[in-house]
Structure formats: structure tokens, C-alpha cells
Amino acid sequence: MADVNAVFGTLLALGIVYPGMLIAWSLIFPSFVGKASARIESTPWRSLALGVALAVPIGITALILFEIALGPANFLGGALIVGTLAFASLGASGMAAVMGRRLLSRSNEKTSEAAGFLRGAIALELAAAFPVIGWFLAIPLLTFCSLGAAAFAGLGWMPRGQAVFEGAAVQDAPALSQV
């Protein structure tokens, strides 16, 4: 029973801090998250395709490193996976920004972009938490799309007809107090 409680507590804690991490990325790297957001909004399928194209060789490399019976190789495999997921979380911050803007456009209430961003981050998290569909469909698709958008943003490749994006949806930290 203690194991079940430990797993549940860990998942609950991760669920609480995930929107905060996405907000932190958008405040620390507003231009990067803005570029990823523009990519997801304009070309989500290309972001997904690039994410899959990057995840396959990275995953194969990590598996090879895990199969080597040396501690440093196993460490490098774990570091590769953690680094890739951390990079993809920058793209997930852009996805939360897109979702937040769309939620705000469908809402009648007057609220800040930061509140919309937070709502987008929570909606993203809830989609991933939905049993079976969220676990086996939403999480992989959202992660691959986020990885692709982050890669496009890192390379500075913007969709056709768009200039360099000025910043993310969350540009002012004090607006979070209005949520």
C-alpha cells in the first residue's frame, strides 16, 4: 500500500508543478517559447513530423547506451532522454501558450494573457492525465509535437510569411496574480 501512495503522491506533485514549469519557461525564454508557439499554431503537423523524426534516432541511441554494460554509458543514455524531454518542455510551453490564447478567445471574461496561459497549461496537463487516451495517445503526440516545435524554434525556422516572433504569451509576471 505504501508503494501505491508513493506513486500517487509523486504523480500528484508533478501535476501541481507542471503548469509552473511551463510558465517559468515562458518567462525565462520568451522569444524561444514565442517561436515555438508560432510554429505550433501555424504548422502543427510539421512540428509533429519533425518531433517524430528526432525522437526515433534519439530513442535508439538511448537504448543502445542503456544496453552497454558500463555505468557512464547508462548515465549518458539517461541524460540524453532527460535532456530531450527538457528541450521538448520548451515546446510544450509554446503549446500551452497557443491553447491559452484559444481559450481566451472563446471566453467572455476579461482576463490577462498570463491567466490564459495558465489555463492552457492546465488544459494540456488534464489532456495528458485522462485515462488510456491521454496516456497512450495525447502524451506521445503532444511530446513529439512539442519536441518538433522546440527544434524549429531552436533553429530559428519560422513559418512562411511570419517575421521573427517578439515574445511569448506571458510577458509580464505580475499578471499571474490576477488569475
C-alpha positions, 0 to 999 in steps of 0.5 A, a space after each residue: 500500500 505504501 508503494 501505491 501512495 508513493 506513486 500517487 503522491 509523486 504523480 500528484 506533485 508533478 501535476 501541481 508543478 507542471 503548469 509552473 514549469 511551463 510558465 517559468 519557461 515562458 518567462 525565462 525564454 520568451 522569444 524561444 517559447 514565442 517561436 515555438 508557439 508560432 510554429 505550433 499554431 501555424 504548422 502543427 503537423 510539421 512540428 509533429 513530423 519533425 518531433 517524430 523524426 528526432 525522437 526515433 534516432 534519439 530513442 535508439 541511441 538511448 537504448 543502445 547506451 542503456 544496453 552497454 554494460 558500463 555505468 557512464 554509458 547508462 548515465 549518458 543514455 539517461 541524460 540524453 532522454 532527460 535532456 530531450 524531454 527538457 528541450 521538448 518542455 520548451 515546446 510544450 510551453 509554446 503549446 500551452 501558450 497557443 491553447 491559452 490564447 484559444 481559450 481566451 478567445 472563446 471566453 467572455 471574461 476579461 482576463 490577462 494573457 498570463 491567466 490564459 496561459 495558465 489555463 492552457 497549461 492546465 488544459 494540456 496537463 488534464 489532456 495528458 492525465 485522462 485515462 488510456 487516451 491521454 496516456 497512450 495517445 495525447 502524451 506521445 503526440 503532444 511530446 513529439 509535437 512539442 519536441 518538433 516545435 522546440 527544434 524549429 524554434 531552436 533553429 530559428 525556422 519560422 513559418 512562411 510569411 511570419 517575421 521573427 516572433 517578439 515574445 511569448 504569451 506571458 510577458 509580464 509576471 505580475 499578471 499571474 496574480 490576477 488569475 
